[in-house]
Amino acid sequence: MTKLKVTAKNNKKWITSEIIATSKRLKDMHRNWKLTGDQNVLRTYKGLKTSYVRLINLTKREYNDNLIRKSNNINKAVWNLINGLSGGQGRRKEKSDITIIHDGRYVRDLLTTSKIFNDHFIESAALIADEFSRITNAKYVDLPRLSSESFFLNPVTEAEVFNTITQLSKKKSAGADGIPCHILYNIAGYIVKPLSHMINDAFSSGYFPDTLKIARVVPVFKKGNVHDITNYRPISLVSVFSKLFEKCIANRLINYLTKYKLLFRTQHGFIKGKSTVTALFDSITRIYEALDNKQHVIGIYFDLSKAFDIVNHNILLKKLESYGITGIPLKLLSSFLTGRSQFVELSGKFGNVTNHKFKSSELDYKIGTPQGSTLAPLLFAIFVNDLDRKFNDPSISLCKYADDTSLVISDPNLDTLAQKACDAITRIREWCDSNQLKLNETKTGVVSFCNSRNNQAGRPNIIMNGKLLRITSGERFLGVTVSDNLNWSSHIDQICSKLRSACYAIICLRPVVGQSALLKYYYAQVQSQLHYAIIIWGNSNATVRLLLLQKRIVRHMCNSGMRDHCKPLFKRLQIMTVYSLYIYNCVQFVFDNSYQFTTNEEIRSCDRKTRFGSKLTVPRHKTTLFENSPKYMCIKLFNSLPIDLLKCNQASFMSKVKTFFLDNPFYSISEYLCKT
């Protein structure tokens, strides 16, 4: 049997010099008592041992708290800690375990594997681009000049560069130069002057530094067969200095596009005041409105294959030019896109080194917007902006967030609806062909929405490229599972699963960390799951399941009995219940998006200056189904706020609303409506 020697040095990093000294005193005292049998020595020994155990527990907690507090990935830090406590190695395979099948044989050499990965990532995008070069034959038609204005790159100041550095993520991951962001953050004050000069030099010359165009790529396993190379996705890491350059360009580009309203309202990415939540709100509201008008409604959720990776540079640059981005700014963006390369890096054992880096050679890539960069998503949003010009029918609603695209189509007649859908898909396919993007038919899904009355009214047959599209009971869009019956049960099932995992983690953590660390983990892994897009699904009957799990978690955090009343615990921890969180988010959405709502006072006076002096106007509707819509619920819950909150000035409004819901842990929406 092989013996494994475990040393304190490697596995007990929490041990301090005070613990070592106290341990030595204990051993000496125990030896002294054994030799003399003195009862006074024994009593002193027992007292010291009690203090020693208390010291160890306190030191362990402080060490674990610090570990979680400083971690950039709290979930990973927590599970590493739990696995360490249980003696497990964790469920996730390390990068050093990667073994792939290539040309019918297993490849275990990591240097060879890194080269195979790099070839695969480059070639998979190039193959799609080659299809268009053979088939499309330059169908793309130049857009007319869409802006009479011109885009300029105003010089940066040292203060702007410093503030931009502080806004960058403090992750420890690094690009090809090996410099993580937190290093740049720590030395920002010393190098902000030369950095400002370099950025301004790029702005004036139209030249993006070649050294910042190299990407470090790390393959990450998705799901399926771990030996299949197609089941890995590339995580591209660019230089932190490149991110700084790009952020300065992106800020100016966003301001220009926003000022002259060049992006269509259907685009919810990269526009101040818009987000994935506003995209979901608009899309779901449109579905409820159509159902309220007794129309048949479908949602089509498109999937673009490797959208960012296959963007044609010539087409993108022509589109930028049509939006008034010409001259040196266009030259700089062209320089940013071209002459780029990447290498794949794997970590593994090499001799006595356990974390050796195996790097492939660099390969050039000539298409696509660089993944991992700050500018790429914004450039892609500009690339797909003119898709809206394909649709002017009010019964067809387009919604975009970067490369996530959906259509909501409605019509009173089922056959007409099917024809509209087929025509809309044809237009999108033609647009994709013209712009050399590939529509993934197998991953494009259709949901036929219904209420309780028209549940079995029939489903339209929708054809794409000669194939019947699958109609599913639900599709995932922007992180939310949108079901055909709009009851959100499937989405809540997924959140419940994550909360059960978090509950187990909290049970394991509670004996070895303080409450501040538990709270940090709660906000990172529980609150974040409950908070995201809650205004869309929070009114579901299934939300009560989340409340039950949330109460269980809070009891474990406070080490309370399983039958103890939870409202005092929520107030003590200053945590909102899922229902309080839902109502709070609905109120905040109204506050942040007041242009979407009208007050009764505004209707009477036509004056939009007083936003919260009176209640919001409830939209006219025909069915009770509409009363479950996010828009109706936002209005209803906002109007039910206590009158003293409605009369608050805007500066203190949300702060007082937050305090109200922290002090009132509601267990249902009806409880809130009755209380107020």
C-alpha positions in Angstrom: 0.0 0.0 0.0 1.3 3.4 -1.0 1.6 5.9 1.9 0.7 9.5 1.3 2.5 12.0 3.5 0.5 15.1 4.1 2.4 18.1 5.4 1.0 21.0 7.4 3.2 23.3 5.3 1.2 22.5 2.1 -2.2 21.9 3.5 -2.5 24.2 6.5 -1.7 27.7 5.2 -3.7 29.3 7.9 -1.1 28.3 10.6 0.5 31.4 12.2 3.6 31.8 14.3 1.3 32.3 17.3 -0.3 28.9 16.8 3.1 27.3 16.4 4.3 28.9 19.6 1.2 27.9 21.5 1.4 24.4 20.2 5.0 24.1 21.5 4.0 25.4 24.9 1.2 22.8 25.1 3.6 20.0 24.2 6.1 21.1 26.8 3.3 21.5 29.5 1.9 18.1 28.6 5.3 16.5 28.9 5.8 18.3 32.3 2.5 17.0 33.6 3.3 13.4 32.5 6.7 13.6 34.4 5.4 15.3 37.6 1.7 14.4 37.8 1.2 18.0 39.2 -2.6 18.8 39.1 -1.9 22.5 38.9 0.0 21.9 35.7 -2.9 19.8 34.4 -5.4 22.6 35.1 -3.1 25.2 33.3 -2.7 22.8 30.4 -6.5 22.3 30.0 -7.0 26.1 30.1 -4.3 26.6 27.5 -5.7 23.9 25.3 -9.1 25.5 25.3 -7.6 28.8 24.3 -5.5 27.0 21.7 -8.6 25.4 20.0 -10.3 28.7 20.1 -7.3 30.4 18.5 -7.2 27.7 15.7 -10.9 28.1 15.0 -10.6 31.9 14.9 -7.5 31.9 12.7 -9.1 29.4 10.3 -12.2 31.6 10.0 -10.1 34.7 9.4 -8.0 32.9 6.8 -11.1 31.5 5.0 -12.9 34.8 5.1 -9.9 36.5 3.6 -9.6 33.8 0.9 -13.2 34.4 -0.2 -13.1 38.2 0.2 -10.0 38.5 -2.1 -11.2 36.0 -4.7 -12.2 37.1 -8.2 -14.2 33.9 -8.5 -16.1 33.5 -5.3 -17.9 30.3 -6.4 -14.6 28.6 -7.3 -12.9 29.7 -4.1 -15.8 28.3 -2.0 -15.9 25.0 -3.8 -12.1 24.6 -3.5 -12.5 25.3 0.2 -15.3 22.7 0.5 -13.4 20.1 -1.4 -10.4 20.8 0.8 -12.5 20.3 3.9 -13.9 17.0 2.6 -10.6 15.8 1.2 -12.0 15.7 -2.3 -10.3 16.8 -5.4 -13.3 18.6 -7.0 -15.4 17.5 -9.9 -13.8 19.7 -12.5 -11.1 18.3 -14.7 -8.0 20.5 -14.8 -6.5 21.8 -18.1 -3.6 19.4 -17.6 -6.1 16.4 -17.9 -7.0 17.4 -21.5 -6.7 14.4 -23.8 -8.3 14.7 -27.3 -8.9 12.4 -30.2 -7.3 13.6 -33.4 -7.1 11.6 -36.6 -8.5 8.6 -34.8 -5.9 8.5 -32.0 -5.6 9.9 -28.5 -3.3 12.8 -28.1 -1.9 13.3 -24.6 1.2 15.5 -25.3 0.0 19.0 -24.3 2.3 20.9 -26.7 0.8 18.9 -29.6 -2.6 19.3 -28.2 -2.2 23.1 -28.0 -1.3 23.2 -31.7 -4.3 21.1 -32.7 -6.6 23.4 -30.7 -5.2 26.5 -32.3 -5.5 25.0 -35.8 -9.1 24.0 -35.1 -10.2 27.4 -33.7 -8.7 29.2 -36.7 -9.9 26.7 -39.4 -13.5 26.4 -38.1 -14.2 30.1 -38.7 -12.2 30.1 -42.0 -14.3 27.2 -43.4 -17.6 29.2 -42.9 -16.0 32.2 -44.5 -14.8 30.1 -47.4 -18.4 28.9 -48.0 -19.5 32.5 -48.6 -16.6 33.3 -50.8 -17.7 30.4 -53.1 -21.4 31.0 -52.9 -22.2 34.6 -52.2 -20.3 36.4 -55.0 -20.4 39.8 -53.4 -24.1 40.2 -52.9 -23.5 42.9 -50.4 -24.8 46.3 -51.5 -23.2 49.5 -50.1 -25.3 51.4 -47.6 -26.0 55.1 -48.4 -24.4 57.7 -46.1 -26.6 57.4 -43.0 -25.1 60.3 -41.0 -24.3 63.8 -42.1 -22.0 64.1 -39.1 -18.4 62.8 -38.8 -16.8 60.9 -36.0 -13.6 62.3 -34.4 -11.2 60.9 -31.8 -10.7 63.6 -29.3 -7.4 63.3 -27.3 -7.5 61.6 -24.0 -6.4 63.3 -20.7 -4.3 61.7 -18.0 -7.3 61.9 -15.7 -9.5 60.0 -18.2 -6.9 57.3 -18.7 -6.5 56.9 -14.9 -10.3 56.6 -14.4 -10.6 54.1 -17.2 -7.9 51.9 -15.6 -9.8 51.9 -12.3 -13.0 50.8 -14.2 -11.3 47.8 -15.8 -12.0 44.4 -14.2 -9.4 43.4 -11.5 -9.2 39.8 -12.6 -5.9 37.9 -12.4 -6.1 36.5 -15.9 -3.6 38.0 -18.4 -3.1 38.3 -22.1 -0.1 37.3 -24.2 2.1 39.8 -22.2 1.4 38.0 -18.9 0.4 41.3 -17.2 -2.9 41.0 -15.2 -5.2 44.0 -14.7 -4.5 44.4 -11.0 -0.8 45.0 -11.7 -1.8 47.9 -14.1 -4.2 49.2 -11.5 -1.4 49.2 -8.8 1.1 51.1 -11.0 -1.4 53.3 -12.8 -0.3 56.5 -11.1 3.3 56.0 -12.3 2.6 55.2 -16.0 -0.5 57.2 -16.8 1.4 59.9 -18.5 3.2 57.7 -21.1 0.1 55.7 -21.6 -1.9 58.8 -22.4 0.8 59.8 -24.9 0.7 56.4 -26.6 -3.1 56.4 -26.9 -3.1 59.9 -28.3 -0.4 58.9 -30.7 -2.6 56.0 -31.9 -5.6 58.4 -32.2 -3.6 60.9 -34.4 -1.8 58.3 -36.5 -4.6 55.7 -37.0 -2.2 52.9 -36.1 -3.1 50.3 -33.4 0.1 48.8 -31.9 0.9 45.3 -33.3 2.1 44.0 -29.9 -1.5 44.5 -28.6 -3.0 42.3 -31.4 -1.8 39.0 -30.0 -4.4 36.9 -28.1 -3.8 34.2 -25.6 -6.5 31.5 -26.0 -7.5 29.0 -23.3 -9.8 26.1 -24.3 -12.7 25.5 -21.9 -14.8 22.4 -21.9 -18.5 22.9 -22.5 -20.3 19.6 -22.4 -20.5 16.2 -24.1 -17.5 14.0 -24.9 -14.4 15.4 -23.1 -12.2 14.0 -25.8 -14.0 15.7 -28.7 -12.3 18.9 -29.7 -15.6 20.5 -30.9 -16.9 20.4 -27.3 -14.3 23.1 -26.3 -14.8 26.8 -26.7 -12.0 29.3 -27.0 -11.6 31.9 -24.2 -9.6 34.7 -25.8 -7.5 36.9 -23.5 -6.1 40.1 -24.8 -3.6 42.4 -23.3 -4.8 44.7 -20.5 -3.2 47.6 -22.4 -5.3 46.7 -25.4 -8.4 46.8 -23.3 -7.4 50.3 -22.1 -6.9 51.5 -25.7 -10.2 49.9 -26.8 -12.1 51.4 -23.9 -11.0 54.9 -24.8 -12.1 54.3 -28.4 -15.4 52.6 -27.4 -16.4 55.5 -25.1 -16.1 58.0 -27.9 -17.8 55.7 -30.4 -20.8 55.1 -28.0 -21.2 58.8 -27.3 -21.2 59.5 -31.1 -23.7 56.8 -31.9 -26.0 57.8 -29.0 -25.8 61.6 -29.7 -26.9 61.2 -33.3 -29.2 58.3 -32.6 -27.6 56.1 -35.2 -28.4 52.7 -33.6 -32.0 51.5 -33.9 -34.1 51.3 -30.7 -34.2 47.5 -31.1 -30.6 47.3 -30.2 -30.3 47.0 -26.4 -26.5 46.5 -26.1 -24.0 49.3 -25.5 -26.7 52.0 -25.1 -26.9 54.0 -21.9 -30.1 52.9 -20.0 -30.5 49.7 -22.0 -29.6 46.1 -21.1 -30.6 42.5 -21.4 -33.5 43.3 -19.1 -34.9 46.1 -21.2 -34.6 43.8 -24.2 -36.6 41.0 -22.5 -39.1 43.6 -21.2 -39.8 44.9 -24.6 -40.0 41.5 -26.2 -42.3 39.9 -23.5 -44.5 43.0 -23.4 -45.0 42.7 -27.1 -46.1 39.1 -26.7 -48.6 40.0 -23.9 -50.1 42.8 -26.0 -50.6 40.6 -29.0 -52.2 37.9 -26.9 -54.4 40.5 -25.3 -55.6 41.5 -28.7 -56.6 37.8 -29.3 -53.9 37.3 -31.9 -51.7 34.3 -32.6 -48.1 35.0 -31.5 -44.8 33.3 -32.2 -41.3 34.1 -31.1 -38.3 33.1 -33.3 -35.0 32.9 -31.6 -32.1 32.9 -34.0 -28.7 31.4 -33.6 -25.8 32.8 -35.7 -22.9 30.3 -36.0 -19.6 31.9 -34.8 -21.0 35.3 -35.4 -18.1 37.3 -34.0 -15.5 35.1 -35.5 -16.6 35.4 -39.2 -17.4 39.1 -39.5 -16.1 40.3 -42.9 -13.7 43.2 -42.4 -14.5 44.9 -45.7 -18.2 44.8 -45.1 -17.8 46.1 -41.5 -15.5 49.0 -42.6 -18.0 50.0 -45.3 -20.8 50.1 -42.7 -18.7 52.2 -40.4 -18.0 54.6 -43.2 -21.7 54.9 -43.9 -22.2 56.0 -40.3 -19.7 58.9 -40.6 -16.7 57.0 -39.3 -14.1 58.0 -41.9 -10.5 59.2 -42.2 -8.1 58.5 -39.3 -10.8 56.9 -37.0 -11.7 54.4 -39.8 -8.0 53.8 -40.4 -7.5 53.1 -36.7 -10.4 50.6 -36.5 -9.1 48.9 -39.7 -5.6 48.7 -38.0 -7.3 47.2 -34.9 -9.1 44.5 -36.9 -6.2 43.4 -39.2 -2.8 41.8 -38.6 -4.1 39.8 -35.5 -2.8 36.5 -34.3 -3.4 34.0 -31.5 -1.8 31.1 -29.7 -3.3 28.4 -27.5 -1.9 27.9 -24.0 -2.4 24.8 -21.8 -1.1 24.1 -18.3 0.2 20.8 -17.1 3.0 18.8 -15.5 6.5 18.9 -17.1 9.2 17.2 -15.1 9.1 18.5 -11.6 7.1 21.6 -12.6 3.3 21.0 -11.9 2.0 24.1 -13.7 4.2 24.3 -16.8 2.8 26.4 -19.7 2.5 24.7 -23.1 2.1 27.2 -25.9 1.4 26.6 -29.5 2.9 28.8 -32.2 1.1 31.9 -33.2 -1.4 31.8 -36.1 -2.8 34.7 -38.0 -6.6 35.2 -38.4 -7.9 37.5 -41.1 -11.6 37.6 -40.3 -13.9 38.3 -37.4 -14.0 40.8 -34.5 -11.5 39.7 -31.8 -13.1 37.9 -28.9 -12.2 39.0 -25.5 -11.8 42.6 -26.6 -13.9 45.6 -25.5 -14.5 46.9 -29.0 -15.7 43.7 -30.7 -19.3 43.6 -29.3 -19.8 47.3 -30.2 -18.5 46.8 -33.7 -20.8 43.8 -34.1 -23.8 45.8 -32.9 -23.0 48.4 -35.7 -22.5 45.5 -38.2 -26.1 44.2 -37.6 -27.7 47.6 -37.1 -29.1 47.8 -40.7 -31.0 44.5 -40.2 -33.9 46.6 -39.0 -34.3 48.1 -42.4 -35.7 44.8 -43.5 -38.8 45.2 -41.4 -41.4 47.9 -41.4 -44.5 45.8 -40.4 -45.8 46.8 -36.9 -46.8 43.2 -36.3 -43.2 42.1 -36.5 -41.0 43.1 -33.6 -37.3 42.7 -33.7 -35.1 42.6 -30.6 -31.3 42.5 -30.6 -28.6 42.4 -28.0 -25.2 42.0 -29.8 -25.5 38.7 -31.6 -28.7 37.5 -29.8 -31.6 38.2 -32.1 -35.3 37.4 -31.8 -38.5 38.2 -33.7 -42.0 38.4 -32.2 -44.7 38.0 -34.9 -48.4 38.2 -34.5 -51.6 37.9 -36.6 -55.2 37.0 -36.0 -55.0 34.4 -38.7 -52.8 31.3 -38.2 -52.1 30.8 -41.9 -51.2 34.5 -42.4 -49.0 34.3 -39.3 -47.1 31.3 -40.9 -46.7 33.2 -44.1 -45.4 36.3 -42.3 -42.9 34.2 -40.3 -41.6 32.5 -43.5 -41.2 35.9 -45.2 -39.4 37.3 -42.2 -37.0 34.3 -42.0 -36.3 34.7 -45.7 -35.4 38.3 -45.2 -33.1 37.5 -42.4 -31.5 34.7 -44.4 -31.0 37.0 -47.3 -29.5 39.7 -45.0 -27.2 37.1 -43.5 -26.1 35.8 -46.9 -25.4 39.4 -48.0 -23.4 40.1 -44.9 -21.6 36.7 -44.9 -23.1 35.5 -41.6 -24.3 32.0 -41.1 -27.8 31.3 -39.7 -27.7 28.0 -37.7 -31.0 26.3 -38.6 -30.7 23.5 -36.1 -30.3 25.9 -33.2 -32.9 28.4 -34.3 -36.0 27.7 -32.3 -39.7 28.8 -32.5 -42.1 29.2 -29.6 -45.8 29.4 -30.3 -47.2 31.4 -27.4 -50.7 30.7 -25.9 -53.0 31.5 -23.1 -55.3 29.0 -21.4 -58.0 29.6 -24.0 -56.1 29.2 -27.2 -53.6 26.6 -25.8 -54.7 24.0 -28.5 -55.7 26.5 -31.2 -53.0 25.2 -33.5 -49.4 25.9 -34.4 -48.1 27.4 -37.6 -45.8 25.5 -39.9 -42.7 27.6 -40.5 -40.2 26.7 -43.1 -36.5 27.9 -43.2 -34.3 26.9 -46.1 -36.7 24.1 -47.1 -36.8 22.6 -43.7 -39.6 22.7 -41.1 -38.4 24.6 -38.0 -38.9 22.9 -34.7 -41.6 24.5 -32.4 -40.6 24.0 -28.8 -42.3 24.6 -25.5 -39.6 27.1 -24.6 -36.4 28.7 -25.7 -33.6 30.4 -23.8 -33.2 34.0 -24.7 -30.7 36.3 -23.0 -30.4 34.0 -20.0 -34.1 33.5 -19.4 -36.1 30.4 -20.5 -39.2 31.8 -22.3 -42.0 29.2 -22.1 -45.0 29.0 -24.5 -47.5 29.4 -21.6 -45.5 32.3 -20.0 -45.7 30.7 -16.6 -41.8 30.8 -16.1 -41.8 27.5 -14.3 -39.0 26.0 -16.4 -36.8 29.1 -15.7 -37.5 28.9 -12.0 -36.6 25.2 -12.0 -33.2 26.1 -13.2 -32.8 28.8 -10.5 -34.0 26.3 -7.8 -31.3 23.9 -8.9 -28.6 26.6 -8.4 -30.0 27.6 -5.1 -29.9 24.1 -3.8 -26.2 23.9 -4.7 -25.6 27.2 -2.9 -27.5 26.0 0.1 -25.2 23.0 0.4 -22.2 25.2 0.1 -23.5 27.5 2.9 -24.1 24.5 5.2 -20.4 23.4 4.6 -19.1 26.9 5.0 -20.9 28.0 8.1 -18.6 26.3 10.6 -15.4 27.6 9.0 -16.1 31.1 7.9 -17.6 34.3 9.5 -21.0 35.7 8.6 -19.5 38.4 6.4 -18.0 35.7 4.1 -21.4 33.9 4.1 -23.1 37.1 3.1 -20.6 37.7 0.3 -21.2 34.2 -1.0 -24.9 34.7 -0.7 -24.9 37.9 -2.8 -22.6 36.3 -5.4 -24.4 33.0 -5.8 -28.0 33.4 -4.5 -28.9 37.1 -4.8 -27.4 37.2 -8.3 -29.6 34.3 -9.5 -32.7 35.8 -8.0 -32.0 39.3 -9.1 -31.4 38.7 -12.8 -34.4 39.7 -15.0 -36.7 39.1 -12.0 -39.2 41.7 -13.3 -39.9 39.3 -16.2 -40.6 36.1 -14.2 -41.1 37.2 -10.5 -44.9 37.2 -10.8 -45.0 33.5 -11.5 -46.9 31.1 -9.1 -43.7 29.0 -9.0 -41.8 31.9 -7.3 -42.9 30.5 -3.9 -40.5 27.6 -4.4 -37.6 30.1 -4.4 -38.9 31.7 -1.2 -38.9 28.3 0.5 -35.3 27.7 -0.6 -34.3 31.2 0.4 -35.7 30.7 3.9 -33.8 27.5 4.2 -30.6 29.2 3.2 -31.1 32.1 5.6 -31.8 29.7 8.5 -28.5 28.0 7.8 -26.6 31.3 7.6 -28.0 32.3 11.0 -27.6 28.7 12.5 -31.3 28.8 13.4 -33.8 26.0 13.8 -35.6 24.8 10.7 -38.9 25.9 12.2 -37.7 29.3 13.4 -39.5 32.4 12.0 -37.5 33.9 9.2 -38.7 37.5 8.9 -36.4 38.6 11.8 -33.5 36.8 10.1 -34.1 38.6 6.8 -34.1 41.9 8.6 -31.0 41.1 10.7 -29.0 40.1 7.6 -30.5 43.0 5.6 -31.5 40.6 2.8 -34.7 41.0 0.7 -37.0 38.1 0.3 -37.5 37.1 -3.4 -40.9 38.9 -3.4 -39.5 42.1 -1.9 -36.6 41.9 -4.4 -39.2 41.5 -7.2 -41.3 44.5 -6.2 -38.1 46.6 -5.6 -36.8 45.8 -9.0 -40.1 46.6 -10.6 -40.1 50.0 -8.9 -36.5 50.6 -9.9 -37.3 49.7 -13.5 -40.1 52.3 -13.6 -37.7 54.8 -12.0 -34.9 54.1 -14.5 -37.2 53.8 -17.6 -39.7 56.5 -16.9 -40.1 57.3 -20.6 -42.0 54.0 -21.0 -44.7 55.0 -18.5 -47.2 57.9 -18.1 -48.7 59.3 -15.0 -52.3 60.4 -14.6 -51.1 63.9 -13.9 -49.2 64.0 -17.2 -52.4 63.0 -19.1 -54.3 65.9 -17.5 -51.6 68.6 -17.8 -49.4 67.3 -20.7 -46.4 68.1 -18.4 -43.7 65.5 -18.1 -41.7 67.3 -15.4 -43.3 65.7 -12.4 -42.5 62.0 -12.6 -43.5 60.6 -9.3 -46.1 63.1 -8.0 -49.0 60.9 -9.0 -49.8 57.3 -9.9 -49.0 55.7 -13.2 -51.6 55.2 -15.9 -52.7 51.6 -16.3 -52.8 50.6 -20.0 -56.2 49.6 -21.4 -56.5 45.9 -21.8 -59.1 43.2 -22.7 -57.9 40.1 -20.8 -56.8 39.2 -17.3 -53.7 37.5 -19.0 -52.3 41.0 -19.7 -52.3 41.7 -15.9 -49.5 39.2 -15.6 -47.3 41.1 -18.0 -44.1 42.8 -16.7 -45.4 46.3 -17.8 -48.8 45.9 -16.0 -47.1 44.5 -12.8 -44.5 47.3 -12.7 -47.3 49.9 -12.9 -49.5 48.1 -10.3 -46.6 47.6 -7.8 -45.3 51.2 -8.3 -48.8 52.6 -7.7 -49.1 50.6 -4.5 -46.1 52.2 -2.8 -46.8 54.0 0.4 -47.8 57.6 -0.3 -44.9 59.1 1.6 -42.5 57.3 -0.7 -44.3 58.5 -3.8 -43.9 62.1 -2.6 -40.1 61.7 -2.1 -37.8 63.7 -4.3 -35.9 61.8 -7.0 -32.5 62.1 -5.3 -33.6 60.1 -2.3 -36.5 58.0 -3.8 -34.7 54.7 -4.6 -32.7 54.8 -1.4 -35.8 55.1 0.7 -37.6 52.4 -1.4 -34.7 50.1 -0.8 -34.8 50.7 3.0 -38.6 50.1 2.9 -38.2 46.6 1.4 -35.2 45.6 3.6 -37.4 46.5 6.6 -40.4 44.7 5.2 -39.6 41.1 4.1 -42.8 40.3 2.2 -43.7 36.6 1.7 -46.1 37.3 -1.2 -47.2 40.1 -3.6 -50.7 40.1 -1.9 -49.0 40.7 1.5 -47.4 43.8 0.0 -50.6 45.1 -1.6 -52.5 44.6 1.6 -49.8 46.4 3.7 -49.6 49.4 1.5 
